[in-house]
Amino acid sequence: MNTVLVVEDGLTDLELICNCLQQAGYSVIRAKSSEEAEEKLLQIQPDLIFLDVILPGKSGFEICREIKSNPATNKIPVIFCSTKNSEVDKLWGNMLGGDAYLSKPINQDELVVTVKQLIK
């Protein structure tokens, strides 16, 4: 079973995303902050990371930059999600190594399709 690390500080979004991924057959690890995400990454090697852009502590963009610059984690696909949906934000996410950028509110079908495309 593939594992997805979901990093989201909004409880409603966290529940929605995790439930959607679990129903699609994925194992889900939750983190509510950048600090917690970094701790989880030391413990597990997820198959994909789902990152909110705006988080307590470091932003999702900063976390992604660290993930992609570390040889131990740089092959893990990263999906950004945010209410910040400008083309500049999407471009910035892509430049930092993000593999996809989903807008909030999350479309559950789009979420599952995107995860399936990135976990091979």
Order of alpha helices (4+ residues) and beta strands (2+ residues): beta-alpha-beta-alpha-beta-alpha-beta-alpha-beta-alpha
